[in-house]
Amino acid sequence: MQHLKISLITVTRNAQNTIGRCIESVVAQNYSNLEYIVIDGASTDDTLRIISQYSFTVSHLVSEPDTGIYDAMNKGICLATGDVIGVLNADDFFAADDILNSTANIFNETSSDIIYGNLNYLKPDGKVLRRWQSGSYRYGMFNWGWMPPHPTFYCRRAIFETLGNYEVGYGTAADYELMLRFLHLNRLNAGYLNKVMVNMVTGGVSNKNYRNRLLAWKNDFKAMGKNGVSLPLICIIFKPLRKIFQYI
């Protein structure tokens, strides 16, 4: 069953070393009802030339300056016409060729507003560093530091229209704030796809140095307070500890 339309957004900037692998994993998907949107932040390397080789797959390409990754994601959301919206970062790639098909099946067969799954962190050499086994979600788990991996997060487009897009003022915690807003504050239904959906190469912006990590904690805390987390100070402590149990 493939009638459900998926809009997939990839945000790029000077990603010539990884964008080809990312798009190849999209091309390999065995799901045809796909709208693929690429938002480029005015790259100055070979990124756009590489993307142009996949014009048969890319439905929309925008290349212009932006204020960051979440501003670019919001541009993609505004262009999306699918029933469901997901994101695949330029440094990441699908772990198998049936990820979109499996995701669509759960949306079609359940009342889920959101689907998420598991993720592998890879070393630069491609070896698995650690595995993020998300587990099924129950309301209240965000109070104890749980969160799903954002690169596996798919949501019905109508939810964005109702509850809003990424709030760029939260910096690198904008994805965490959105997931809190959707799942915890508004108690949307979430389905769990128990398989590795995405391979992600390590080296995220929020973890590059202590200053970035402290800023990310500050934004996490602000997101918790805004979205009704019961004890933000406890949650900010448990959030990194909780990942120990999600990582295998």
C-alpha positions in Angstrom: 0.0 0.0 0.0 1.7 3.2 -1.1 -1.0 5.8 -1.5 0.3 7.9 1.5 2.6 10.6 0.2 5.8 11.2 2.1 7.7 14.5 1.9 11.4 14.0 2.8 13.6 17.1 3.5 17.4 17.2 3.2 19.2 20.3 4.4 22.7 20.9 3.0 25.6 23.4 3.1 29.0 22.5 1.7 28.2 18.8 2.0 30.1 17.6 -1.1 31.6 14.7 0.8 28.4 13.2 2.0 25.4 14.4 -0.1 25.9 11.8 -2.8 25.6 8.9 -0.3 22.6 10.5 1.3 20.7 10.9 -2.0 21.7 7.5 -3.2 20.0 6.0 -0.1 16.9 7.9 -1.1 17.0 6.7 -4.7 17.3 3.1 -3.3 14.0 3.3 -1.4 11.3 1.0 -2.6 8.6 3.5 -2.0 7.5 5.5 -5.0 5.0 8.1 -3.6 7.8 10.4 -2.4 8.4 14.2 -2.6 12.1 14.8 -2.1 12.9 18.4 -1.1 16.5 19.7 -0.8 17.2 23.0 0.9 20.8 24.2 0.3 22.3 27.1 2.3 24.1 28.6 -0.7 26.9 26.1 -0.9 30.3 27.2 -2.3 31.7 23.7 -2.9 30.5 20.9 -5.3 27.3 20.2 -3.4 25.0 21.7 -6.0 26.7 20.0 -8.9 26.3 16.6 -7.2 22.7 17.3 -6.4 22.0 18.2 -10.0 23.0 14.7 -11.0 19.8 13.5 -9.2 17.3 15.8 -10.7 15.1 12.7 -11.5 14.7 12.2 -7.7 14.7 15.8 -6.3 11.3 17.3 -6.5 12.3 20.7 -5.2 15.7 22.3 -4.9 16.2 25.7 -3.1 19.7 27.2 -2.8 19.9 30.5 -0.8 21.3 31.8 2.5 19.5 30.8 5.7 20.0 31.4 9.4 20.7 27.8 10.2 19.6 24.2 9.8 16.2 24.6 11.4 15.4 27.7 9.4 16.2 25.6 6.3 14.0 22.7 7.6 11.2 25.2 8.0 11.6 26.2 4.4 11.3 22.6 3.4 8.2 22.1 5.5 6.5 25.1 3.9 7.2 23.5 0.5 6.0 20.1 1.5 2.7 18.7 0.1 2.9 15.2 1.4 0.7 13.6 4.1 3.8 12.9 6.2 7.0 14.9 6.6 10.5 13.5 7.6 14.0 14.7 7.5 17.2 13.1 6.3 20.3 15.1 7.0 23.0 15.5 4.4 25.5 13.6 6.5 23.1 10.7 7.2 21.7 7.9 5.0 19.0 5.3 5.2 20.0 2.0 6.8 17.9 -0.1 4.3 15.9 0.3 1.2 12.5 -0.3 2.9 12.6 2.4 5.5 10.0 4.7 3.9 7.8 1.7 3.0 7.8 0.5 6.6 7.1 3.9 7.9 4.2 4.4 5.5 2.7 1.0 6.5 2.5 2.0 10.2 0.9 5.3 9.3 -1.6 3.5 7.1 -2.4 0.8 9.6 -2.6 2.8 12.8 -3.8 6.1 14.2 -0.3 7.3 14.8 0.5 11.0 14.3 4.2 10.3 14.6 6.5 7.4 13.8 10.1 7.1 15.0 12.6 4.2 15.1 16.2 3.3 15.9 19.5 4.8 14.7 23.1 3.8 14.4 26.0 6.2 15.1 28.8 5.6 12.8 32.5 6.4 13.0 34.0 8.3 10.1 35.3 4.9 8.8 31.7 3.6 8.6 31.9 1.2 11.6 29.1 1.3 14.2 30.1 3.3 17.2 26.9 2.8 19.2 23.2 1.9 18.5 20.3 4.0 19.7 17.5 1.6 20.5 14.6 3.9 21.1 11.9 1.6 22.6 8.2 2.3 22.7 6.9 5.6 24.0 4.6 6.1 26.9 3.4 9.5 28.1 5.6 10.8 30.8 8.9 9.4 29.6 10.1 12.8 28.6 10.0 13.7 32.3 12.8 11.2 32.8 15.1 12.3 30.0 13.8 10.0 27.2 13.7 11.2 23.6 13.5 9.6 20.2 16.3 10.1 17.6 15.2 13.1 15.6 16.6 11.8 12.2 14.0 9.0 12.5 11.1 11.3 13.3 8.2 11.4 10.8 5.1 13.4 11.5 1.8 14.0 9.7 2.0 17.4 7.9 -1.3 18.5 9.4 0.4 18.5 12.8 3.0 21.1 11.7 0.1 23.2 10.4 -1.7 23.0 13.8 1.2 23.2 16.2 3.9 25.0 14.3 7.4 24.3 12.9 10.8 24.4 14.4 11.5 27.4 16.7 14.9 28.6 15.7 15.5 30.5 18.9 16.2 27.2 20.6 19.4 26.7 18.6 20.6 23.1 18.4 17.7 22.1 20.8 15.0 23.1 18.3 14.4 19.5 17.3 14.1 18.5 21.0 11.7 21.4 21.6 9.5 20.3 18.7 9.4 16.7 19.8 8.5 17.8 23.4 5.8 20.1 22.0 4.3 17.4 19.8 4.6 14.3 22.0 4.7 15.6 25.6 2.8 18.8 25.7 0.1 17.9 23.1 0.1 14.1 23.8 0.1 13.1 20.1 0.0 9.3 19.3 3.5 7.9 18.5 4.2 4.6 16.7 7.6 2.8 17.1 9.3 1.2 14.1 11.6 -1.3 15.8 14.4 -1.3 13.2 17.4 0.8 12.4 16.1 3.6 10.1 19.1 5.9 9.7 22.9 5.7 9.9 24.3 8.9 11.3 28.0 9.9 11.2 29.2 11.3 14.6 30.2 14.9 15.0 27.0 17.0 15.7 27.3 20.7 16.1 25.9 20.7 19.7 28.8 18.4 20.9 31.7 20.0 19.2 33.0 21.7 22.4 32.1 22.5 26.0 30.6 25.9 25.1 28.3 24.4 22.6 27.3 21.6 25.0 26.5 24.1 27.8 24.4 26.2 25.3 22.6 23.1 24.3 21.8 22.2 27.9 20.5 25.8 28.5 18.2 25.5 25.4 17.1 22.0 26.5 16.2 23.4 29.9 14.2 26.3 28.3 12.4 23.8 26.1 11.5 21.6 29.1 10.0 24.6 31.0 8.0 25.7 28.0 6.5 22.3 27.3 5.4 21.1 30.7 8.2 18.8 31.8 7.5 18.2 35.5 11.0 18.7 37.0 13.3 20.2 34.4 16.4 20.1 36.7 15.9 16.4 37.3 15.3 15.8 33.6 18.4 17.7 32.5 20.4 15.3 34.7 18.6 12.2 33.6 18.6 13.1 29.9 22.3 12.0 29.2 22.0 9.1 31.7 18.8 7.8 30.0 20.7 7.4 26.8 22.9 4.8 28.5 19.9 2.5 28.5 18.9 3.5 25.0 22.3 2.8 23.6 23.4 -0.8 23.0 
